[in-house]
Amino acid sequence: MKICFPTRNKNGENYGMLDEMIELIGREKQAIWLVGTNRMWHGGIQLTEISAPGSVLKAKTMDSTVTLQCMADGEVVAEHLNKDYQKNTYNSQTLQYSTTFVLVK
């Protein structure tokens, strides 16, 4: 079974070591897995120009964007994409979250 990280470097090559990717994810300002900046549970990773610099889709980079990839071989059985972050209030604090996912069997 093929197993890899979901992001690749700017050149489209897979990261060879977990530390390479974790170091980039640790630079994210809003949240890293497991805890967000609001000290609340954060069950995912943030992927922005900081942690996935080659994968952010913009009009001027449409042809050169490095796509995200599944971490293991499989078949996509469900997906849901949010256009915008959802908002809700918890303990008088406004939270933003995403229900975007891809389920691979």
C-alpha distance (Angstrom), angle and dihedral (degrees) to the residues before:
residue distance angle dihedral
M1 . . .
K2 3.82 . .
I3 3.81 112.0 .
C4 3.82 123.3 -177.7
F5 3.79 143.1 145.6
P6 3.84 117.4 -83.4
T7 3.81 94.3 -121.2
R8 3.78 132.1 51.8
N9 3.79 131.4 -158.2
K10 3.82 123.6 -92.7
N11 3.82 90.6 -87.1
G12 3.81 91.6 55.9
E13 3.80 93.4 -109.9
N14 3.80 121.9 135.4
Y15 3.78 117.8 -107.6
G16 3.78 108.7 -106.6
M17 3.80 96.9 -152.4
L18 3.80 133.6 34.9
D19 3.82 89.9 -129.5
E20 3.83 90.8 65.2
M21 3.78 92.7 58.5
I22 3.83 96.7 36.8
E23 3.81 90.4 54.0
L24 3.83 90.1 57.5
I25 3.81 93.9 44.3
G26 3.81 89.1 50.7
R27 3.82 89.4 62.0
E28 3.81 92.4 63.5
K29 3.82 112.1 118.1
Q30 3.81 100.2 -151.2
A31 3.76 106.8 42.0
I32 3.74 146.9 -22.7
W33 3.76 127.2 -165.3
L34 3.26 118.8 -59.9
V35 3.82 103.3 13.3
G36 3.81 132.1 31.4
T37 3.80 127.2 -145.9
N38 3.81 87.5 -96.3
R39 3.86 88.0 61.6
M40 3.78 91.0 -115.1
W41 3.79 130.5 124.2
H42 3.78 113.8 -74.0
G43 3.79 110.1 -174.4
G44 3.78 98.6 -173.2
I45 3.75 142.9 41.3
Q46 3.78 126.9 -99.1
L47 3.79 114.7 -122.2
T48 3.80 113.0 -164.9
E49 3.79 136.0 133.1
I50 3.81 86.4 -71.4
S51 3.82 99.1 57.9
A52 3.82 100.5 22.7
P53 3.81 104.4 25.3
G54 3.78 96.0 168.3
S55 3.82 95.9 44.9
V56 3.80 103.0 61.0
L57 3.79 106.9 110.7
K58 3.81 114.9 -134.8
A59 3.79 132.1 159.8
K60 3.81 92.3 -108.5
T61 3.84 93.8 48.0
M62 3.81 99.8 44.2
D63 3.81 93.7 117.2
S64 3.80 97.5 42.0
T65 3.81 103.3 40.1
V66 3.81 114.9 127.3
T67 3.81 105.2 -130.5
L68 3.78 123.4 -134.3
Q69 3.78 115.2 -111.6
C70 3.78 138.6 -151.2
M71 3.78 113.8 -98.4
A72 3.81 91.4 -133.3
D73 3.79 138.4 17.7
G74 3.77 114.8 -86.9
E75 3.77 148.7 106.6
V76 3.82 124.9 -76.4
V77 3.82 106.0 -120.1
A78 3.83 100.5 169.3
E79 3.78 140.3 8.7
H80 3.78 140.2 174.8
L81 3.80 125.1 -173.0
N82 3.81 124.8 -165.5
K83 3.78 118.6 -150.5
D84 3.82 90.7 -157.3
Y85 3.79 136.0 15.6
Q86 3.80 115.3 -91.6
K87 3.84 117.6 -122.0
N88 3.78 131.6 -147.5
T89 3.80 138.4 157.4
Y90 3.80 123.8 -115.1
N91 3.83 123.5 172.6
S92 3.82 90.1 -11.4
Q93 3.78 90.2 -55.4
T94 3.81 124.3 115.8
L95 3.78 111.3 -129.8
Q96 3.79 128.5 -165.5
Y97 3.78 120.2 -153.3
S98 3.74 142.1 162.9
T99 3.78 129.6 -133.0
T100 3.80 91.5 -167.6
F101 3.80 112.7 133.3
V102 3.77 144.9 152.2
L103 3.82 118.0 -150.2
V104 3.78 115.4 -154.2
K105 3.81 122.1 -168.8
